Amino acid sequence: MSHNGFGHLFRFTTWGESHGPAIGCVVDGVPPGIALEESDIQIYLDKRRPGQSRHTTQRREPDEVKILSGVFEGQTTGTAVSLVIENVDQRSRDYSEIMDKFRPGHADFTYWNKYGIRDYRGGGRSSARETAMRVAAGAIARKVLGDSLKIRGALVQVGDRKVDRAAWDWDETAKNDFWSPDPGAAADWETMMDGARKAGSSLGAVIEVVASGVPVGLGAPIYGKLDADLASAMMSINAVKGVEIGAGFDAVELSGEENADEMRMSNDGEVEFLSNSAGGVLGGISTGQDVVVRFAVKPTSSILSPRRTVTKQGENTEISTKGRHDPCVGIRAVPVGEAMMACVLADHLLRHKAQCG
């Protein structure tokens, strides 16, 4: 299976399956001399780790990362950084009943037809378990970017319930199980999630990721656009079905005057934008404003409610997916979205320095 890597100068390649002995990644292009230890990565993995609330999968994985190469005496050496996480709570027996059935909404049918074989134990490579290594790579990307650039993510919609942006408080995202900047929305989501779980169903979500302190000039015209790479990064996350930058699809409802991000000179002699409909990117190049990305995550496809499907042998049947699954996979997608933002920005920072000095 090809295409297991992402990026150009800052590039990571992941490996491993959901129910295999371990998952891992190799991060290449990391500059030498950057302070890095396992705790720098673990802090972000702990944010994504399953089983932290009743609203996520109860699979108990400590997700303890080990650095195997690329670091000496606490600093990166400029060689490939190799990382590994052991899987310790696999229950492959949960999937024995579906080994010959295609789960609706999953990659079972397409993997089987493309490769002639599929790992039915949790989906193998198509499982969201793979995203743990994206988060690990993203932690290293943050070290490349430095402390002056801040990346934060939040859940802004579950089902049809959106956050109240007038009540937005970034500090609230660390105080609830939903990464919600609005405590009122978090309370409603809790009720919604309990109802979906009891019904054996699931809900979709929208995640917003904001990068502050991004310098002007990252990205390139036409085929190296920063927003294009961000869209690709977010679309590569499991269960994501839509991405928007800045005002996104809402820009359609704006007039040209409303959508234009007007500029003035500030008192300190810098260009100041009066709005940010463009989401911090113009012509594929960062403006110096916050880079704002949102992505939509479909409802989790693994549900208890019986669904119609077919078998590998071509028989009509029904299926209900047992096991431990996120009733809303969007919750744990927040740190994954942050990680992919970090990886794209680190890649473009290195590419910008390579071309422009």
N, C-alpha and C positions, 0 to 999 in steps of 0.2 A: 504494500500500500504506500503510494507516494504522497507528497504534500503534507508532511508531518512537521514542517518548519514554518516560521513566520519572521519577516523582517529582512533587512539588507545588511547594513553594517552592524547593527545590534540585532542579532538573530538568535532565536531559540528553537530547538527541536524537541518535541515531547515523545515519550514512548510509554508503553505499558497499557494494560487493560484493567477494567473495573474489578474483575475477580481474579486477576493474576497475582503473582507474589509481590509485585511492587510496581510503582509508576515512577517516572523520572524525566529529567530534561537535561539538555546540554545547551548552555548559553554561551554564544560566541560573540566576539567583538567587544568584550568588556575591557575598557582601558586599564592599564596597570596602575598600581599604587592607590587603589580605592579600598578603604577600610571595609572589611566584610567578614561577618561571622554568622553562624547559623541563627542566632537570636534575631539578627536583622531581618531574616526571612520569616522566621517562625511567627513573629508578631502579626504578619498579614495572613498567614495560613490559619492562625487561630480565629480570625474573623470569618473565614469561609467554612471552617470545620463543621461537619454535620453533627446532628444530635444535640445542639445547644438550646433548643426550645422544642415545644410540642408542635410547632408549625413547620419543622423541617424533618427530613429523613432521620430515623432513629439509628441508622447505621453508626456504630461507635468506632470512629477512626481517629486516633490521636494526631495523625498527619505530622509526625515528627520528621523534619527534614535533615538530611545529612549531606554535607559538602564533600565530594569525593576528589575533586581536582580544581585547579585554577586559583587556589588561595594558599599563600605561604606566610606564616607568621602574622596572620590577621589582615593581609593585604592581597588584593588581586594581582596576579602575575602577568596578565595580558593574554594568557592562554585560556582555553575553553573551561568554563566553570560547569562541572557536572554535579547534578543533584539527584537524590533518590528519596522516596518515601515508601516505606513498606506498607502493604495492605494487611490488616490484622483482623478484620471483621467481615470477611466474605461469607455469604450464605448462598452458595450456588444452587442448593437444592430448591430455593424459592423459585427458580426459573425452569425446573425440569419439566413442568407441565406445558411450557410454551415453546419447547425446543423445535417443534415442527409447525408452530403457528406464527404468523406475522402480526405483530402488535400494531394496530392503527395509530398513526401519528408518529411512529418510530422509524428508524432507519433499517429495520429488519428486511423489508421487501427490497429496498434498493441495494443494500449490501449483498444480499443473497444473489440478486440478478447480476450485479457487477462483478463480484469476486467468486461466486459459486460456493462460498462458505461464509458462515457468520458465527461469531461468538455470542450465543444467546444468553450468557450469564451477565445480566445487567447491561447488555448492549456492547460489551467489549470496548472498542475505541470510540464508539458513538456515545458512550456514557459521559455524564457531566463530571464523573470522577476525574477525568483528564484535566479539568480546569484547575485542579489544585496546583499543577505544575505551571500553569499560566500565572497564577498568583505568585508562585515562587520566582519565576522569571521577572515578573513585575516588581517584586521587592528589590531585585538587583538593578532594574531599570531606574528605580527611584534613587538609588545610590549614585548612578551615573548622572542623573538630572540635578542632584544637589538639593539642599534644604530650602533654597529660595523659590522653588517651584512646588506648589501644593496641589495635590489631587484628592478630590473628595467625591463620593458617590452617595446617592439617596434613592430610595424607592418613592416614586411620585404618584403611582397609581396601582391599585389592585382591583381587578374587575372593572366596574364602572365608577368606583370611588376614587377621586383625585385628591391630592393634598390642597390645602388652602395656602396659596403662595404668600398671602398677607401674613400668615402665621409662621413663615419659614424661619427655622432656627437650626443651624448646622449642629449645635451642641446636642440637640434632641436625638440625632441619629444614633448616638452612643447609649441612649437611655431606654430604648425599646427594642423589641425583637425583629423589627421590620426595617431598620435603617430609615425611619420616617423623620423628616424635619418638622412634621406637624403632629403633635401628640393626639389631636382629635382624630386625625385619619388613622393613626395607629390603633386607637381604641376600636374604631369601626372595623378595621381590617381583622382584628382579633376575632370579632364576632363572625365575620364573613368566613374566615379560615376554619373556625370550629364547625360551622355549618357545612362547608365543603367537605371537610374530613369525615364527618359523620355520615354524609351522603355518599361517601366513596368517590367523590369527584375532585376537581382541581380548579384553580383560578390562574389567570394570566396577570402580567404586571408590566409596568414601565419603569425603567431605571434612568436616572439622570446622572451624568458624570461631568464634573467641572474641574478644569485645570487652571489655577491662578498663578501668575508670575511667569507665564510663557513668553519668551523673548520674541521680538519682531523678527520675521524672516525665515521661520521654519517652514519647510515645504518647498515645492517647486511647481512651475507651471505644467499644465497639460497632464502628463502621465505620472507625475510624482507629487500630486496634490496632497497636502496634509489631511484635508477633509475626506478625500477618497480613501486614503490609507486607514483613517479612523473608522470609516464606514465598513471597510473590509474587515478590520479587526473586530468590531462589534458583531458583525454578521457571522463571523466564524465561531462565536460562542453558541453552545448548544441551545436549541429552542428559540433563538432570536429570529424574528420574522420581519423586523422593520427597524430602520435607523434614520434619525434626523439630526441635523446640525443647526444650532441656533434656533431661529423661529420655525425652521423645518416646514412641515406641511401647513402650519398656520400662516405662513407668509402669503399663501394664496389669497387669504382674506384681507390682506393689508393693501393699501394703496402704495404707489411708488414713493410718495412722500413719507408715509408711515414706516415703510420698510428700510428706507435709506438711513444708514448710520452716519449722521452728520458729524462734522469735525470742527473743533476750535483749537486755538492755542491756549494752553494752560498758563498760569502765572509763572511756572518754572520753565517755560519755553518748550514744553513737550506737546505733541499732538494729543488731543483728548477727544475721544468719541463720546457722543451724547446718547447713544443706545448701542445695542449689540444684537441686532437681528441676524447678523452674519455668523454669530457664534464664534467670533474670534478668528475667522479665516476669510480672506478675500483673495480671489484668484488662485486658491490653493496654498496661500502663504499666510502664516500667522500675523495678526495685527498687533499683538501685544496685549490684547484684551483677554478676558477669560475665554478659554476654549470650552464650548458647551455641547455635549453630545447626549442624546436620548436614544434608548433602544427598547423595543417591545419584545417581551418574552411570552410565548404562547402558554396556555394552560398545560400543566404536566400531562403527558400522554399516558403514563402508567397510572391507571385508575381501577378501582374495584368494580365499577359499574360494567356489566357485560356489554361488549361491543361485537358487532358482526365483523368477521374476517375470513381469511382462507388459509389453508395449510400449504406446505411445500409440495404436497402431492396433488394440489388442485382441488381440494374439497372445501365446501362451504362449512363454516363452523362459527362458534362464538368464543370470546376470550375475555377474561378479567385478570388483570395483572396483580398478583399477590407480591408480598415482600415489603420493603421499607423504602418509601419514596416521598419526595417533597410534594405536598399538596399545592405549593406555589414555588416553582423552581426559581422564580424571579428574586426571592428573598436572598438566597446565597449568590445570586448573580451580581450583586452590588460590588463586592470586593474583586470579582472577576473583571467587571467593566473597568474598575479603577486600574487594575493590572494591565489590561490591554491598552488603556490610555497611556500609561507610563511607558510601555514597550514601544509604542508608536512615537511618542515624543522623544525618547532616548535615541531611537534610530534616526529620527530627523535631525536631532541636535548634532549627532556625529556626522551625518551627511552634510549638514550646513557648514560645520567646521572644516570638513574635508575640501569643500568647494570654495568657501568664502573666507576661511581663516578665522 
